[in-house]
Amino acid sequence: MELSPRKQAVLKAIVKAYIETGEPIGSKNLTLLLENAPSSATLRNEMSELCELGLLHQPHTSAGRIPTNKGYRLYVNSLMNIPQLSDRSVEFIENNVAAIRSEPESIPRVTAEIISHFTGLPAFSCLITEKVPRIKRIELLPIGKYSLMLLVITDDGRTRNRVFRQGKNFTPEINNIFNELINRRVKGKPVDELTKAYMQTVIAESGLYALQLMPLFTAVFETAGEIKTVDISLAGENQLYNMCNEKTARGISSLFGYGDAVIPILQNSTKNVDVIFGEDTNYSELYSNIIVTAEFKGAEKYKGYIGVIGPNRISYEQIMPIIEYTAKKLTTIMTEAQKDMED
């Protein structure tokens, strides 16, 4: 949509002022916001025409104007210049994100918690594995007289563990048989191939020890099943319930609980940092909200998205640089963490 320079200036000023104050903007206030402002009558005409174009809305006859979703979209896509992140924000992100060099899969989730705390908005992270993870190592670690920890590690750095008790008859010989079967039949396998039927054939190979080994191989099957190619988490759900009514908040929380619903929305993003307007999705829960998101990557095995959910009246100029910079930082850390795992 082509707007004259004056209309662009009017729309930009109204959007910024409404985001800051939450109050409809009238022509008198607008004269204070614009450089070389024309008369109030001229501004009223411009505002009326922007209303006709669907970019502004007048709540009632005597009120000023507020942006519509269409107005917000034009502002974000064409009128707004994303400012450079402040030194204070850079320092906050650097200090907090760089300190979480733990296993790669936990980094995006913890980062979402940091962003939620920083912005006061519900934040999400989505980690996508480009290839199905393979079993890199499985170990049994004694942690008590009759207690064991099963540790499962995949080739993309994910770890899962399970603690359970074994009877007195769990001998070193049984442990050796377990390790031999793991190394021969399980190690290197994609996790989606460790089906119940496959694990039953592995157990059958243990012969007389099948009864003792069944709980261990069942734990391997269940633990491998927890490792998914798409993991998505939501941080700051309390903010979500403060921001929306309970029904909408439950709906959004449910959407982000299923990667299949959210991933296609995020993958439509084409910019370093993008704003997805809820009315452009097929989900009524998001209709009055927006998603600010950016993609991160980790070596060749990981990619994902991180961002926040907020109302249309959000401080885009503050939030978007935070998400963009954090995603870049996350890409660096994830890549380094993945290389460490491979080494």
N, C-alpha and C positions, 0 to 999 in steps of 0.2 A: 504494500500500500504506500503510495507516494503522498507525503504531506508537505505542505509549504514549511519553510524554516520557522515561521511564527507558530504554526500549529505544533510542530515538533517541540519547540521551546515551551509552549503552554502545557502540552501533555507531559513532558518530562518534569516540569516544575510541579504539576499537580500530583503525579505519581510519587515523587520524592517527598513532598509535603504530607501527603496522606499516609505514607508509610511511617513517617516520623510522628505524626500527631493522631492519626485515626479519625480526624474530623474532616467533613466535607470542605472543600476549598472554594471560596467565593472570589469574585472578580477583584474586590478591594484587597484581600490578602494576596492575591496573585500579583497585583501591581508592585507589592513589596518584594516579591520573589524573583522578578524578571529584571534584567538589565535593560535600560531604555524602554521600559514598559509603555505600551500605548494606553489609551484611555480605557476606563472600566467598561464603557459601552462596547468598544472594539473587542475587548477580551471576552465579554459576554457573548458576542456573536461567534467568536472563535470557539468558545466552549460549547455553544449550541450546535455548531457544525460537527464538533468532535463527538457530541452525543448522537447525532444523526448517523455518524459513521460507526457507532457502536463501541467507541473507545472510552467514553465517559458515561456516567450515569448520574442522574439527579434524583436523590432519594425522595424528595417532595418539592413542591413548587417553590418554596422560599429558601430551599437549601442550596448550598454550593454543589460542586461535582466531586465524584469519586471515580477511580478507575474501574473499568470492567475487566474481566479476564482477558479480553481481546486487547485492552489498553495495556495491561501488564505485559502481555506477550510481546507487543510491539516495542515497549520500553526495553525489555530485556534483550530482545534480538537485534534491535536497530539503534536505539537511542542511548543506551547505557555503555559507558566505558568501564571495564572492570579495573578498579584501581590496584596499585601495588600493595601487597600485604604489609601492614605496619611492622616495624622492628619488634615491637612487643609481642605481636602475634607470632611472628617467625620464631622468636625465642621460646615462646610457650610450646609450639609444635615441635621444635627441635629437641627441647629438653624432655618432653614427654614421650614422643614417638620413638626417638632414638634409644630410649632406655628400655624398650621392650624387645630386645633381641632374643626372644625365646624361640620355641618351635614355630616354624613359618605359619602354620594354620591358625595359631592363636593371635598373630599380630594384627590382622584386620579387625577381629572382634574387639580386642583391647583398644585399638585406634578408634573404633566407633564409640566406645565408652568415653574416651577422651574428648572427641568432637562433641558428643552430647553434653558433656559437662561444660565445655568451652562455650558452646553456642546457646545452651538452654533449650535445645530442640531435640526431639527424638532422632537418633542417628542409626544408620544401618550399615552393615558390611556384607558383601557377598563374595565368596571365594569359589572360583570355578577351576577345576582341574581339567586341563586340555585332554589328557589321556587318563584312562582308568588306572588308578594306582596299583602297583605291584607290591607283593610282600617282600620286604628287604631282609627283615630279621624277626624271629620270634624267640623269646627267651622265657625260661622259667626261673624266677628268682625267689629263693626261700626268704620269708620275712618273719617266720615264727616256727615253733616246733612242728606244727602241722599245717601251717599256712603258706601259700605260694602266691606270687604275683605273676600273672601271664602278661608279658609285654609284647605288643605287636607294633612293628615299625614298618612304614611303607617307603617306597623309593622317592616319594616327594616330601618326606619329612614329617608325615603325620604319625602320631603315636596314640595308642589306645592301651589301656591296661585293665585288668580285672583281678580281684583278689578272691580266693576261695580256699577252703580247707581240704586237705587230703588225709586219708586214713593212714594208720601205721604201716600198712602194706605197700605204701608208695616207696619203692626201693630205688637205689641208683640204677639198677638194671632197667626198671620201667622208664626211668628218666632218659636213659640212653636210647631206648627204643623210640620214645617220643621224639627225641631230637633227630634221630636218623630218619624217621618218617617225615618230619617237618622239612628237613633239608632236601629230601629226595622228592617229596610229593607236593609240598606247599610253597617253599621258598621260590620266589620269582614269578609266582602265579598272580594274574590280575585278581583283585578282590572279588570281582563279580563272577569269577569262575569257581569260587569256593562255596558252591551250593551245598545244600543239605545232602543231596544224593552223592555228590563227589566226596564230601567228608565221610560219609558212611563207607565208601569203598576204601578210604584210607584207614579207617578204624578196623575194617575187616582184615587188612593186611597185618595187623598186630597179633592176630591169632589168639592165643590163650590170654593175652593181656588186654583184650578188647574191653572187658568190663571195667578195668581200672583206668583205661585211657579215655573211655567215652566222655567223662566230664570235661577233660582237657580239650579234646577236639570239638566238643560242643561249644566250649568257651571260645575257641579259635573261630568257629563258624559265626557265632553271635557277634564277636568283636569285629571281625572283618565286615560284617553286615552294617556296622555303624559308620563305616568309612564311605562317604558319598562323593560323587563328582561335583556336587553343588552343595555348599553350606552357606546358609544365610542367617544372620542374627540381627536382632533389633535391640538397641540400647536406649535407655531413657524412656521407657514406656509410661512412667509417671507423667512426663511432659506431654506425651501423646494424649493422655486422659485429661490433662489440664487444657489442652489446646482444642479438643473436640468434645462433642457430646459422647456419652458412653457407648451408644450403638455404633457411631462412626469409628471411635477409637478401637472397639473390639474388631470391627471389620478390617481396619488397616492392619492391626496386629495379626489377624488371621492371614491376610494376604502375604505379609512378610514372613509368615511361618512356612509358606510353601514356595520354594524357589521357582517352580514351574509357572506360577502366576506372575512373579515380579521380573524374572530374568528377561523375558521378551521386551518388557517396557524399558528396562535399563539398556538393552542392546540397541535400541533405536537411537541412543545418544550418539551424536556425530562430532561433538566438540570436546576440547580439553576439559571444560567444565560446562555442564548443560543444565537447563531448567526444563523439566517435564511438567506440563500443566495437567492436572488431574482430569480435566474435561476432555483431554485428548486421548485418554485411556478408556477402556471399556468397563471401568470399575466405578460404580456410584460412590463408593466409600472415599475415593480420592477427588471427587468432583470439585470440591471447594478448597483443595490443597494443591501444593506443588512439591516436586522432588528436585532437589539440587544434587547432582551426582557427577562423579568423575571416575574414570577407569584407572586402575593400577595393574601392573604386571610383575611377575617374578620369574626371571629366567625364561625358559620355554614351557614350563609345566603349569604355571599359575597365571591366572588373570582374575580380575574381579572388579567390583564397583563399591564405592563408599559414598555416603552422602547423608543428607538430612531430609526430613519431611516437615513441612511447615505450611502455614496459611498463605494465601496469595499475597497478603500484606506482610511481606517479609523484607528484611533489610538485605536485598540482593547484593548491594555493593560491599557489604561486610561479609556475608556468608560465602559468596562464590569464590573469593580469593582464598579463604580458609580451606575450602574443599579442594580446590585445584592444587594448592601448595602441599596439602597433606597427602594427596594421591601421588604426587611426584616423589615426596619423601618416602612414602610407603613402597613405591616401585623400587627405589634404591635399596631399602632395607630388605625387602623380600628377595630381590635378586642376590644380594650378598648372603642371605641366610640359606638360600637354595644351593649356592655354590659351596658353602660350608658343609652342608649335608652330603654333597657329592664327594667332597674331599675326604 
